Amino acid sequence: MREARKTRRTMMQLTLGVIAGALVPLGAAQAAEKIKVGLMLPYTGTYASLGTAITNGFKQYVQEQGGKLGGYEVEYSVVDDESDPSKATENASKLVKRDNVDVLVGTVHSGVALAMAKVARDTKTLLIIPNAGADELTGPLCAPNVFRSSFSAWQPAYAMGKIVAERGHKNVVTVTWKYSFGEQSVAGFKEAFEKAGGKVAKELYLPFPNVEFQPFLTEIASLKPDAVFVFFAGGGAVKFVKDYDAAGLKRTIPLYGSGFLTDGTIDAMGGSGEGLLTTLHYADNLTNPKDQAFRKGYAVAYKMQPDVYAVQGYDAAQMLKTGLDALKGAKFDKDAVIKAMETAKIDSPRGAFTLSKAHNPVQDIYLRKVEGRDNKLVGVAEKALADPARGCRM
């Protein structure tokens, strides 16, 4: 009898224990919860240095928060996308379906990002784009779960179109790779430049990632435009600028570009980039406290100076944290994260920015000049420039 009473008492204690456990506040239950981030970026090829900088910036911000975002420990799944659109759907699908990531972060190449956006839309996975500027991503392909921490192709190119016109140039030749970002950069430049009375005499294109520039340099020399506008980045930017200088064109035909031409590439140009003017949402000598702290932290962590790609990775992590903060320790709720991210003001090293209805940064675009190893701030080319988000129906 005594044993039976003891057994009943034990069972009751166990039952109460289970009930008590069920009554633990949700925030406490989720204290050890993890957020799984899928980094799909280029770590080999033309854009390898860009992918590395984005990753560094993202992880720097996470480390500044003690290794957590919004109370969630961050776990990474990493894929080298190789800047290859033909592999993009499979790579993104693996991260979502095999690795069960909560958030996709990527990428640099616009063609790859377009495929990622389709996977994100189809699976309703949160996607933060830390570079790729294809206009469609916050235009016709905009979606509630797709955000960008960088720019649209239109933004820096449009700002440069106004600058080139203001400098008195009337006749310009453009050169870029023939893929969506290059074509849209030229379109943005042309829209502003021709609106101001200029004329794009010829648009020259070569396949990505081809860097055989000599035929184009010969044609530029024969056309004798007032100036040349280009979009190139990474290794292609280095080679174009060096070839342009070696051909003697830099001395007679001013070269302009969106800032990717000289971001992260100045050292490799070996002096050929000196004096180039570019437009971008970041510059190397901004004076805001956030940028100064960011640059110091990056230099300590990675033994080098950051560039715009590192900033965009850093801000992708900041954007995610604003969404996770809204959960207050509760279980991951994508809709609540999205709602908080939409209304966030991001204290970025580039200067504070908000997000448009299409989830693209509304931000200052700076005019910069290469001096030594820096893209020095000349002034603000466009204040709080919002992408027109043509075709977005959110």
C-alpha positions as YAML, in Angstrom:
chain: A
units: angstrom
residues:
- id: 1
  name: MET
  ca: [0.00, 0.00, 0.00]
- id: 2
  name: ARG
  ca: [2.79, 2.33, 0.96]
- id: 3
  name: GLU
  ca: [4.57, 1.52, -2.35]
- id: 4
  name: ALA
  ca: [1.40, 2.29, -4.31]
- id: 5
  name: ARG
  ca: [1.05, 5.70, -2.61]
- id: 6
  name: LYS
  ca: [4.73, 6.44, -3.36]
- id: 7
  name: THR
  ca: [4.25, 5.50, -7.02]
- id: 8
  name: ARG
  ca: [1.16, 7.74, -7.31]
- id: 9
  name: ARG
  ca: [3.07, 10.62, -5.68]
- id: 10
  name: THR
  ca: [5.97, 10.17, -8.09]
- id: 11
  name: MET
  ca: [3.65, 10.11, -11.09]
- id: 12
  name: MET
  ca: [1.93, 13.26, -9.88]
- id: 13
  name: GLN
  ca: [5.30, 15.02, -9.48]
- id: 14
  name: LEU
  ca: [6.28, 14.03, -13.00]
- id: 15
  name: THR
  ca: [2.94, 15.24, -14.36]
- id: 16
  name: LEU
  ca: [3.26, 18.58, -12.57]
- id: 17
  name: GLY
  ca: [6.80, 18.87, -13.85]
- id: 18
  name: VAL
  ca: [5.62, 18.43, -17.43]
- id: 19
  name: ILE
  ca: [2.83, 20.97, -16.92]
- id: 20
  name: ALA
  ca: [5.26, 23.42, -15.33]
- id: 21
  name: GLY
  ca: [7.62, 22.95, -18.25]
- id: 22
  name: ALA
  ca: [4.79, 23.67, -20.66]
- id: 23
  name: LEU
  ca: [4.09, 26.89, -18.79]
- id: 24
  name: VAL
  ca: [7.65, 28.23, -19.18]
- id: 25
  name: PRO
  ca: [7.42, 31.56, -21.05]
- id: 26
  name: LEU
  ca: [8.03, 31.18, -24.79]
- id: 27
  name: GLY
  ca: [10.98, 33.55, -24.73]
- id: 28
  name: ALA
  ca: [12.77, 31.40, -22.17]
- id: 29
  name: ALA
  ca: [12.00, 28.27, -24.15]
- id: 30
  name: GLN
  ca: [13.58, 29.84, -27.20]
- id: 31
  name: ALA
  ca: [16.64, 31.19, -25.41]
- id: 32
  name: ALA
  ca: [18.92, 28.69, -27.09]
- id: 33
  name: GLU
  ca: [17.14, 28.97, -30.47]
- id: 34
  name: LYS
  ca: [19.32, 29.31, -33.56]
- id: 35
  name: ILE
  ca: [18.79, 31.21, -36.78]
- id: 36
  name: LYS
  ca: [20.24, 29.40, -39.78]
- id: 37
  name: VAL
  ca: [21.73, 31.70, -42.42]
- id: 38
  name: GLY
  ca: [22.56, 30.43, -45.89]
- id: 39
  name: LEU
  ca: [25.45, 32.44, -47.38]
- id: 40
  name: MET
  ca: [25.40, 31.93, -51.15]
- id: 41
  name: LEU
  ca: [28.23, 34.05, -52.51]
- id: 42
  name: PRO
  ca: [31.19, 33.83, -54.91]
- id: 43
  name: TYR
  ca: [34.37, 32.57, -53.28]
- id: 44
  name: THR
  ca: [36.19, 31.73, -56.52]
- id: 45
  name: GLY
  ca: [36.47, 33.47, -59.87]
- id: 46
  name: THR
  ca: [36.14, 37.13, -60.90]
- id: 47
  name: TYR
  ca: [34.02, 38.14, -57.91]
- id: 48
  name: ALA
  ca: [35.74, 36.07, -55.21]
- id: 49
  name: SER
  ca: [37.08, 39.09, -53.33]
- id: 50
  name: LEU
  ca: [33.61, 40.63, -53.28]
- id: 51
  name: GLY
  ca: [32.02, 37.53, -51.80]
- id: 52
  name: THR
  ca: [34.70, 37.38, -49.13]
- id: 53
  name: ALA
  ca: [34.22, 41.05, -48.20]
- id: 54
  name: ILE
  ca: [30.44, 40.60, -47.88]
- id: 55
  name: THR
  ca: [30.95, 37.56, -45.67]
- id: 56
  name: ASN
  ca: [33.48, 39.42, -43.53]
- id: 57
  name: GLY
  ca: [31.12, 42.35, -43.05]
- id: 58
  name: PHE
  ca: [28.15, 40.13, -42.16]
- id: 59
  name: LYS
  ca: [30.16, 38.14, -39.63]
- id: 60
  name: GLN
  ca: [31.73, 41.27, -38.18]
- id: 61
  name: TYR
  ca: [28.30, 42.63, -37.25]
- id: 62
  name: VAL
  ca: [27.25, 39.29, -35.76]
- id: 63
  name: GLN
  ca: [30.43, 39.19, -33.66]
- id: 64
  name: GLU
  ca: [29.78, 42.75, -32.46]
- id: 65
  name: GLN
  ca: [26.46, 41.43, -31.11]
- id: 66
  name: GLY
  ca: [28.20, 38.65, -29.20]
- id: 67
  name: GLY
  ca: [27.65, 36.05, -31.90]
- id: 68
  name: LYS
  ca: [23.86, 36.45, -31.81]
- id: 69
  name: LEU
  ca: [21.20, 38.43, -33.66]
- id: 70
  name: GLY
  ca: [18.09, 39.33, -31.72]
- id: 71
  name: GLY
  ca: [18.99, 36.69, -29.13]
- id: 72
  name: TYR
  ca: [19.36, 33.95, -31.73]
- id: 73
  name: GLU
  ca: [22.67, 32.16, -32.16]
- id: 74
  name: VAL
  ca: [23.70, 32.33, -35.81]
- id: 75
  name: GLU
  ca: [24.55, 29.14, -37.67]
- id: 76
  name: TYR
  ca: [25.91, 29.33, -41.22]
- id: 77
  name: SER
  ca: [25.57, 27.17, -44.30]
- id: 78
  name: VAL
  ca: [27.96, 28.37, -47.01]
- id: 79
  name: VAL
  ca: [27.88, 27.77, -50.78]
- id: 80
  name: ASP
  ca: [30.27, 29.08, -53.43]
- id: 81
  name: ASP
  ca: [27.93, 30.16, -56.24]
- id: 82
  name: GLU
  ca: [30.90, 30.63, -58.62]
- id: 83
  name: SER
  ca: [29.00, 33.54, -60.25]
- id: 84
  name: ASP
  ca: [27.37, 30.86, -62.42]
- id: 85
  name: PRO
  ca: [23.64, 31.38, -63.12]
- id: 86
  name: SER
  ca: [23.30, 27.82, -64.47]
- id: 87
  name: LYS
  ca: [24.02, 26.44, -60.97]
- id: 88
  name: ALA
  ca: [22.06, 29.04, -59.04]
- id: 89
  name: THR
  ca: [18.67, 27.35, -58.74]
- id: 90
  name: GLU
  ca: [20.18, 24.06, -57.58]
- id: 91
  name: ASN
  ca: [22.49, 25.78, -55.08]
- id: 92
  name: ALA
  ca: [19.73, 27.92, -53.57]
- id: 93
  name: SER
  ca: [17.33, 24.97, -53.43]
- id: 94
  name: LYS
  ca: [19.89, 22.89, -51.54]
- id: 95
  name: LEU
  ca: [20.28, 25.60, -48.92]
- id: 96
  name: VAL
  ca: [16.51, 25.87, -48.46]
- id: 97
  name: LYS
  ca: [15.45, 22.23, -48.74]
- id: 98
  name: ARG
  ca: [18.52, 20.28, -47.61]
- id: 99
  name: ASP
  ca: [20.05, 22.66, -45.07]
- id: 100
  name: ASN
  ca: [16.70, 24.16, -43.97]
- id: 101
  name: VAL
  ca: [18.06, 27.71, -43.72]
- id: 102
  name: ASP
  ca: [15.77, 30.39, -42.31]
- id: 103
  name: VAL
  ca: [17.37, 33.17, -44.34]
- id: 104
  name: LEU
  ca: [19.19, 33.26, -47.68]
- id: 105
  name: VAL
  ca: [21.93, 35.90, -48.06]
- id: 106
  name: GLY
  ca: [23.30, 36.43, -51.57]
- id: 107
  name: THR
  ca: [24.69, 37.33, -53.98]
- id: 108
  name: VAL
  ca: [27.02, 39.42, -56.19]
- id: 109
  name: HIS
  ca: [26.22, 38.35, -59.77]
- id: 110
  name: SER
  ca: [22.79, 39.64, -60.84]
- id: 111
  name: GLY
  ca: [22.02, 36.59, -62.98]
- id: 112
  name: VAL
  ca: [22.59, 34.33, -59.98]
- id: 113
  name: ALA
  ca: [20.53, 36.63, -57.74]
- id: 114
  name: LEU
  ca: [17.57, 36.52, -60.12]
- id: 115
  name: ALA
  ca: [17.51, 32.72, -59.82]
- id: 116
  name: MET
  ca: [17.86, 32.98, -56.03]
- id: 117
  name: ALA
  ca: [14.92, 35.37, -55.91]
- id: 118
  name: LYS
  ca: [12.74, 32.87, -57.78]
- id: 119
  name: VAL
  ca: [13.64, 30.11, -55.32]
- id: 120
  name: ALA
  ca: [12.96, 32.48, -52.41]
- id: 121
  name: ARG
  ca: [9.58, 33.48, -53.85]
- id: 122
  name: ASP
  ca: [8.56, 29.90, -54.60]
- id: 123
  name: THR
  ca: [9.55, 28.63, -51.14]
- id: 124
  name: LYS
  ca: [8.61, 31.84, -49.28]
- id: 125
  name: THR
  ca: [12.12, 31.98, -47.78]
- id: 126
  name: LEU
  ca: [13.44, 35.32, -46.50]
- id: 127
  name: LEU
  ca: [16.14, 36.61, -48.90]
- id: 128
  name: ILE
  ca: [18.54, 39.49, -48.23]
- id: 129
  name: ILE
  ca: [20.57, 40.57, -51.26]
- id: 130
  name: PRO
  ca: [23.88, 42.14, -50.15]
- id: 131
  name: ASN
  ca: [25.05, 43.26, -53.57]
- id: 132
  name: ALA
  ca: [23.39, 42.23, -56.85]
- id: 133
  name: GLY
  ca: [21.76, 45.36, -58.24]
- id: 134
  name: ALA
  ca: [19.54, 43.99, -61.00]
- id: 135
  name: ASP
  ca: [16.62, 46.40, -61.24]
- id: 136
  name: GLU
  ca: [14.13, 43.50, -61.46]
- id: 137
  name: LEU
  ca: [14.86, 42.39, -57.89]
- id: 138
  name: THR
  ca: [13.09, 45.43, -56.49]
- id: 139
  name: GLY
  ca: [11.09, 45.98, -59.70]
- id: 140
  name: PRO
  ca: [8.95, 43.33, -61.42]
- id: 141
  name: LEU
  ca: [10.32, 40.54, -59.18]
- id: 142
  name: CYS
  ca: [9.81, 42.39, -55.91]
- id: 143
  name: ALA
  ca: [8.23, 40.33, -53.14]
- id: 144
  name: PRO
  ca: [7.43, 40.76, -49.44]
- id: 145
  name: ASN
  ca: [10.20, 38.31, -48.49]
- id: 146
  name: VAL
  ca: [12.92, 39.83, -50.74]
- id: 147
  name: PHE
  ca: [15.10, 42.66, -49.37]
- id: 148
  name: ARG
  ca: [18.25, 44.38, -50.58]
- id: 149
  name: SER
  ca: [20.97, 45.95, -48.40]
- id: 150
  name: SER
  ca: [22.93, 47.40, -51.31]
- id: 151
  name: PHE
  ca: [21.53, 49.37, -54.26]
- id: 152
  name: SER
  ca: [19.81, 49.01, -57.61]
- id: 153
  name: ALA
  ca: [21.88, 49.23, -60.79]
- id: 154
  name: TRP
  ca: [19.95, 52.39, -61.58]
- id: 155
  name: GLN
  ca: [20.99, 54.37, -58.47]
- id: 156
  name: PRO
  ca: [24.76, 55.03, -58.84]
- id: 157
  name: ALA
  ca: [24.56, 55.08, -62.65]
- id: 158
  name: TYR
  ca: [21.73, 57.63, -62.69]
- id: 159
  name: ALA
  ca: [23.68, 59.84, -60.28]
- id: 160
  name: MET
  ca: [26.76, 59.66, -62.52]
- id: 161
  name: GLY
  ca: [24.71, 60.59, -65.59]
- id: 162
  name: LYS
  ca: [23.85, 63.88, -63.90]
- id: 163
  name: ILE
  ca: [27.45, 64.47, -62.83]
- id: 164
  name: VAL
  ca: [28.90, 63.85, -66.31]
- id: 165
  name: ALA
  ca: [26.36, 66.24, -67.85]
- id: 166
  name: GLU
  ca: [27.13, 68.88, -65.21]
- id: 167
  name: ARG
  ca: [30.82, 68.62, -66.10]
- id: 168
  name: GLY
  ca: [30.01, 69.76, -69.64]
- id: 169
  name: HIS
  ca: [30.39, 66.49, -71.55]
- id: 170
  name: LYS
  ca: [27.97, 66.15, -74.46]
- id: 171
  name: ASN
  ca: [29.05, 63.00, -76.28]
- id: 172
  name: VAL
  ca: [29.76, 59.76, -74.37]
- id: 173
  name: VAL
  ca: [30.58, 56.12, -75.18]
- id: 174
  name: THR
  ca: [29.63, 53.40, -72.67]
- id: 175
  name: VAL
  ca: [31.33, 50.02, -72.13]
- id: 176
  name: THR
  ca: [30.24, 47.09, -69.98]
- id: 177
  name: TRP
  ca: [29.66, 43.36, -69.82]
- id: 178
  name: LYS
  ca: [26.52, 42.19, -71.63]
- id: 179
  name: TYR
  ca: [24.43, 40.97, -68.74]
- id: 180
  name: SER
  ca: [21.56, 42.49, -66.84]
- id: 181
  name: PHE
  ca: [23.51, 44.60, -64.35]
- id: 182
  name: GLY
  ca: [25.80, 46.07, -67.00]
- id: 183
  name: GLU
  ca: [22.92, 46.86, -69.33]
- id: 184
  name: GLN
  ca: [20.85, 48.42, -66.55]
- id: 185
  name: SER
  ca: [23.78, 50.52, -65.38]
- id: 186
  name: VAL
  ca: [24.12, 51.93, -68.88]
- id: 187
  name: ALA
  ca: [20.36, 52.54, -69.01]
- id: 188
  name: GLY
  ca: [20.40, 54.43, -65.71]
- id: 189
  name: PHE
  ca: [23.35, 56.56, -66.79]
- id: 190
  name: LYS
  ca: [21.77, 57.24, -70.17]
- id: 191
  name: GLU
  ca: [18.42, 58.25, -68.62]
- id: 192
  name: ALA
  ca: [19.99, 61.02, -66.53]
- id: 193
  name: PHE
  ca: [22.67, 62.05, -69.04]
- id: 194
  name: GLU
  ca: [20.30, 62.45, -71.98]
- id: 195
  name: LYS
  ca: [17.65, 64.10, -69.81]
- id: 196
  name: ALA
  ca: [20.32, 66.75, -69.11]
- id: 197
  name: GLY
  ca: [21.02, 67.26, -72.83]
- id: 198
  name: GLY
  ca: [23.87, 64.79, -73.46]
- id: 199
  name: LYS
  ca: [24.02, 62.01, -76.04]
- id: 200
  name: VAL
  ca: [25.28, 58.43, -75.69]
- id: 201
  name: ALA
  ca: [26.96, 58.01, -79.07]
- id: 202
  name: LYS
  ca: [27.57, 54.26, -78.78]
- id: 203
  name: GLU
  ca: [27.01, 51.42, -76.30]
- id: 204
  name: LEU
  ca: [29.76, 48.78, -76.37]
- id: 205
  name: TYR
  ca: [29.24, 45.35, -74.79]
- id: 206
  name: LEU
  ca: [31.31, 42.20, -74.31]
- id: 207
  name: PRO
  ca: [30.33, 38.82, -72.83]
- id: 208
  name: PHE
  ca: [30.79, 38.27, -69.08]
- id: 209
  name: PRO
  ca: [33.47, 37.67, -67.80]
- id: 210
  name: ASN
  ca: [35.50, 38.42, -70.97]
- id: 211
  name: VAL
  ca: [38.33, 40.91, -70.39]
- id: 212
  name: GLU
  ca: [39.71, 41.23, -73.92]
- id: 213
  name: PHE
  ca: [39.28, 45.00, -74.09]
- id: 214
  name: GLN
  ca: [41.68, 45.97, -76.88]
- id: 215
  name: PRO
  ca: [39.11, 46.08, -79.74]
- id: 216
  name: PHE
  ca: [36.90, 48.35, -77.64]
- id: 217
  name: LEU
  ca: [39.76, 50.66, -76.73]
- id: 218
  name: THR
  ca: [40.65, 50.96, -80.42]
- id: 219
  name: GLU
  ca: [37.05, 51.86, -81.23]
- id: 220
  name: ILE
  ca: [36.90, 54.45, -78.44]
- id: 221
  name: ALA
  ca: [40.07, 56.06, -79.78]
- id: 222
  name: SER
  ca: [38.54, 56.32, -83.25]
- id: 223
  name: LEU
  ca: [35.17, 57.65, -81.99]
- id: 224
  name: LYS
  ca: [36.85, 60.37, -79.86]
- id: 225
  name: PRO
  ca: [33.98, 60.92, -77.40]
- id: 226
  name: ASP
  ca: [34.04, 63.63, -74.74]
- id: 227
  name: ALA
  ca: [34.08, 60.92, -72.05]
- id: 228
  name: VAL
  ca: [33.57, 57.20, -71.39]
- id: 229
  name: PHE
  ca: [31.24, 55.65, -68.81]
- id: 230
  name: VAL
  ca: [31.75, 52.04, -67.74]
- id: 231
  name: PHE
  ca: [30.49, 49.39, -65.41]
- id: 232
  name: PHE
  ca: [33.05, 46.78, -64.41]
- id: 233
  name: ALA
  ca: [33.89, 45.24, -61.02]
- id: 234
  name: GLY
  ca: [36.47, 42.94, -59.48]
- id: 235
  name: GLY
  ca: [39.26, 41.63, -61.70]
- id: 236
  name: GLY
  ca: [37.57, 42.95, -64.84]
- id: 237
  name: ALA
  ca: [37.61, 46.49, -63.45]
- id: 238
  name: VAL
  ca: [41.31, 46.25, -62.70]
- id: 239
  name: LYS
  ca: [42.18, 45.09, -66.19]
- id: 240
  name: PHE
  ca: [39.97, 47.65, -67.95]
- id: 241
  name: VAL
  ca: [41.42, 50.61, -66.05]
- id: 242
  name: LYS
  ca: [45.01, 49.42, -66.57]
- id: 243
  name: ASP
  ca: [44.40, 48.76, -70.28]
- id: 244
  name: TYR
  ca: [42.66, 52.14, -70.69]
- id: 245
  name: ASP
  ca: [45.63, 53.88, -69.11]
- id: 246
  name: ALA
  ca: [48.19, 51.87, -71.11]
- id: 247
  name: ALA
  ca: [46.40, 52.77, -74.34]
- id: 248
  name: GLY
  ca: [46.92, 56.47, -73.54]
- id: 249
  name: LEU
  ca: [43.18, 57.16, -73.39]
- id: 250
  name: LYS
  ca: [43.10, 58.27, -69.77]
- id: 251
  name: ARG
  ca: [45.08, 61.40, -70.65]
- id: 252
  name: THR
  ca: [42.71, 62.52, -73.41]
- id: 253
  name: ILE
  ca: [39.25, 61.02, -72.73]
- id: 254
  name: PRO
  ca: [37.99, 61.18, -69.12]
- id: 255
  name: LEU
  ca: [36.80, 57.85, -67.70]
- id: 256
  name: TYR
  ca: [33.83, 57.66, -65.31]
- id: 257
  name: GLY
  ca: [32.08, 54.74, -63.69]
- id: 258
  name: SER
  ca: [29.77, 53.57, -60.97]
- id: 259
  name: GLY
  ca: [31.85, 53.04, -57.85]
- id: 260
  name: PHE
  ca: [32.36, 49.30, -58.30]
- id: 261
  name: LEU
  ca: [35.05, 50.23, -60.80]
- id: 262
  name: THR
  ca: [37.37, 51.31, -57.99]
- id: 263
  name: ASP
  ca: [35.97, 49.71, -54.83]
- id: 264
  name: GLY
  ca: [38.26, 46.96, -53.61]
- id: 265
  name: THR
  ca: [40.39, 47.26, -56.76]
- id: 266
  name: ILE
  ca: [42.58, 50.36, -56.32]
- id: 267
  name: ASP
  ca: [45.67, 48.56, -55.04]
- id: 268
  name: ALA
  ca: [45.60, 46.09, -57.92]
- id: 269
  name: MET
  ca: [45.38, 48.95, -60.44]
- id: 270
  name: GLY
  ca: [48.88, 50.05, -59.49]
- id: 271
  name: GLY
  ca: [48.27, 53.77, -59.95]
- id: 272
  name: SER
  ca: [46.22, 53.57, -63.15]
- id: 273
  name: GLY
  ca: [43.08, 54.44, -61.19]
- id: 274
  name: GLU
  ca: [44.49, 57.67, -59.75]
- id: 275
  name: GLY
  ca: [42.08, 60.59, -60.22]
- id: 276
  name: LEU
  ca: [39.11, 58.54, -61.45]
- id: 277
  name: LEU
  ca: [35.67, 59.85, -60.48]
- id: 278
  name: THR
  ca: [32.95, 57.38, -59.51]
- id: 279
  name: THR
  ca: [29.54, 57.46, -57.84]
- id: 280
  name: LEU
  ca: [28.43, 55.11, -55.08]
- id: 281
  name: HIS
  ca: [26.57, 54.90, -51.77]
- id: 282
  name: TYR
  ca: [29.86, 54.72, -49.85]
- id: 283
  name: ALA
  ca: [33.19, 56.55, -49.70]
- id: 284
  name: ASP
  ca: [36.40, 55.99, -47.78]
- id: 285
  name: ASN
  ca: [36.50, 59.16, -45.72]
- id: 286
  name: LEU
  ca: [32.99, 59.57, -44.37]
- id: 287
  name: THR
  ca: [33.01, 61.18, -40.94]
- id: 288
  name: ASN
  ca: [30.01, 59.61, -39.21]
- id: 289
  name: PRO
  ca: [30.84, 57.75, -35.95]
- id: 290
  name: LYS
  ca: [29.30, 54.49, -37.19]
- id: 291
  name: ASP
  ca: [31.67, 54.34, -40.15]
- id: 292
  name: GLN
  ca: [34.70, 55.14, -38.05]
- id: 293
  name: ALA
  ca: [33.88, 52.34, -35.60]
- id: 294
  name: PHE
  ca: [33.11, 49.95, -38.45]
- id: 295
  name: ARG
  ca: [36.39, 50.62, -40.23]
- id: 296
  name: LYS
  ca: [38.40, 50.23, -37.05]
- id: 297
  name: GLY
  ca: [36.68, 46.95, -36.21]
- id: 298
  name: TYR
  ca: [37.10, 45.58, -39.73]
- id: 299
  name: ALA
  ca: [40.80, 46.46, -39.83]
- id: 300
  name: VAL
  ca: [41.39, 44.71, -36.50]
- id: 301
  name: ALA
  ca: [39.43, 41.60, -37.51]
- id: 302
  name: TYR
  ca: [40.66, 41.18, -41.09]
- id: 303
  name: LYS
  ca: [43.93, 43.16, -41.27]
- id: 304
  name: MET
  ca: [42.70, 45.24, -44.20]
- id: 305
  name: GLN
  ca: [40.46, 48.22, -44.93]
- id: 306
  name: PRO
  ca: [36.80, 47.55, -45.75]
- id: 307
  name: ASP
  ca: [35.07, 48.47, -49.00]
- id: 308
  name: VAL
  ca: [31.45, 48.92, -50.06]
- id: 309
  name: TYR
  ca: [30.94, 45.15, -50.27]
- id: 310
  name: ALA
  ca: [31.88, 44.74, -46.62]
- id: 311
  name: VAL
  ca: [29.45, 47.54, -45.74]
- id: 312
  name: GLN
  ca: [26.64, 45.80, -47.61]
- id: 313
  name: GLY
  ca: [27.32, 42.52, -45.80]
- id: 314
  name: TYR
  ca: [27.45, 44.36, -42.47]
- id: 315
  name: ASP
  ca: [24.12, 46.03, -43.19]
- id: 316
  name: ALA
  ca: [22.50, 42.77, -44.32]
- id: 317
  name: ALA
  ca: [23.18, 41.47, -40.81]
- id: 318
  name: GLN
  ca: [21.89, 44.73, -39.30]
- id: 319
  name: MET
  ca: [18.67, 44.44, -41.27]
- id: 320
  name: LEU
  ca: [18.17, 40.86, -40.13]
- id: 321
  name: LYS
  ca: [18.73, 41.86, -36.52]
- id: 322
  name: THR
  ca: [16.04, 44.56, -36.70]
- id: 323
  name: GLY
  ca: [13.60, 41.88, -37.79]
- id: 324
  name: LEU
  ca: [14.65, 39.36, -35.15]
- id: 325
  name: ASP
  ca: [14.56, 42.00, -32.40]
- id: 326
  name: ALA
  ca: [10.82, 42.33, -33.02]
- id: 327
  name: LEU
  ca: [10.29, 38.70, -31.98]
- id: 328
  name: LYS
  ca: [11.50, 39.45, -28.43]
- id: 329
  name: GLY
  ca: [12.86, 35.92, -28.07]
- id: 330
  name: ALA
  ca: [9.78, 34.16, -29.41]
- id: 331
  name: LYS
  ca: [9.80, 31.43, -32.04]
- id: 332
  name: PHE
  ca: [10.97, 32.49, -35.51]
- id: 333
  name: ASP
  ca: [8.07, 34.18, -37.30]
- id: 334
  name: LYS
  ca: [8.99, 35.24, -40.83]
- id: 335
  name: ASP
  ca: [6.02, 37.58, -41.25]
- id: 336
  name: ALA
  ca: [6.86, 39.48, -38.06]
- id: 337
  name: VAL
  ca: [10.51, 39.72, -39.14]
- id: 338
  name: ILE
  ca: [9.50, 41.12, -42.54]
- id: 339
  name: LYS
  ca: [7.17, 43.70, -40.99]
- id: 340
  name: ALA
  ca: [9.92, 44.98, -38.69]
- id: 341
  name: MET
  ca: [12.53, 45.10, -41.45]
- id: 342
  name: GLU
  ca: [10.22, 47.10, -43.74]
- id: 343
  name: THR
  ca: [10.00, 50.01, -41.31]
- id: 344
  name: ALA
  ca: [13.57, 49.93, -40.00]
- id: 345
  name: LYS
  ca: [16.05, 52.78, -40.12]
- id: 346
  name: ILE
  ca: [19.50, 51.27, -40.55]
- id: 347
  name: ASP
  ca: [22.42, 53.04, -38.87]
- id: 348
  name: SER
  ca: [24.84, 52.16, -41.64]
- id: 349
  name: PRO
  ca: [28.51, 53.09, -42.07]
- id: 350
  name: ARG
  ca: [27.38, 54.69, -45.36]
- id: 351
  name: GLY
  ca: [24.98, 56.95, -43.44]
- id: 352
  name: ALA
  ca: [21.53, 56.07, -42.14]
- id: 353
  name: PHE
  ca: [19.03, 54.76, -44.67]
- id: 354
  name: THR
  ca: [15.47, 53.51, -44.82]
- id: 355
  name: LEU
  ca: [13.88, 51.03, -47.20]
- id: 356
  name: SER
  ca: [11.50, 51.83, -50.03]
- id: 357
  name: LYS
  ca: [8.17, 50.03, -50.46]
- id: 358
  name: ALA
  ca: [10.08, 47.72, -52.81]
- id: 359
  name: HIS
  ca: [12.62, 46.95, -50.03]
- id: 360
  name: ASN
  ca: [15.54, 48.80, -51.63]
- id: 361
  name: PRO
  ca: [17.69, 51.33, -49.69]
- id: 362
  name: VAL
  ca: [16.75, 55.00, -50.01]
- id: 363
  name: GLN
  ca: [20.24, 56.44, -49.68]
- id: 364
  name: ASP
  ca: [22.73, 59.17, -50.49]
- id: 365
  name: ILE
  ca: [24.90, 58.59, -53.56]
- id: 366
  name: TYR
  ca: [28.37, 60.07, -53.20]
- id: 367
  name: LEU
  ca: [30.80, 61.44, -55.79]
- id: 368
  name: ARG
  ca: [34.27, 60.02, -55.02]
- id: 369
  name: LYS
  ca: [37.76, 60.54, -56.43]
- id: 370
  name: VAL
  ca: [40.62, 58.04, -56.29]
- id: 371
  name: GLU
  ca: [43.48, 59.51, -54.28]
- id: 372
  name: GLY
  ca: [46.23, 57.07, -53.40]
- id: 373
  name: ARG
  ca: [44.55, 54.00, -51.96]
- id: 374
  name: ASP
  ca: [41.21, 55.65, -51.18]
- id: 375
  name: ASN
  ca: [37.93, 56.60, -52.86]
- id: 376
  name: LYS
  ca: [37.85, 60.06, -51.29]
- id: 377
  name: LEU
  ca: [34.55, 61.86, -50.81]
- id: 378
  name: VAL
  ca: [34.08, 64.82, -53.16]
- id: 379
  name: GLY
  ca: [30.44, 65.51, -52.32]
- id: 380
  name: VAL
  ca: [26.89, 64.16, -52.43]
- id: 381
  name: ALA
  ca: [25.83, 63.50, -56.02]
- id: 382
  name: GLU
  ca: [22.22, 62.67, -55.08]
- id: 383
  name: LYS
  ca: [20.58, 63.02, -51.67]
- id: 384
  name: ALA
  ca: [18.29, 60.19, -50.45]
- id: 385
  name: LEU
  ca: [17.93, 58.71, -53.92]
- id: 386
  name: ALA
  ca: [15.14, 56.16, -54.21]
- id: 387
  name: ASP
  ca: [15.08, 53.61, -57.00]
- id: 388
  name: PRO
  ca: [11.95, 54.04, -59.16]
- id: 389
  name: ALA
  ca: [11.13, 50.31, -58.70]
- id: 390
  name: ARG
  ca: [9.41, 50.19, -62.06]
- id: 391
  name: GLY
  ca: [7.12, 47.19, -62.31]
- id: 392
  name: CYS
  ca: [6.95, 46.44, -58.56]
- id: 393
  name: ARG
  ca: [3.37, 45.73, -57.51]
- id: 394
  name: MET
  ca: [3.74, 45.28, -53.75]
...
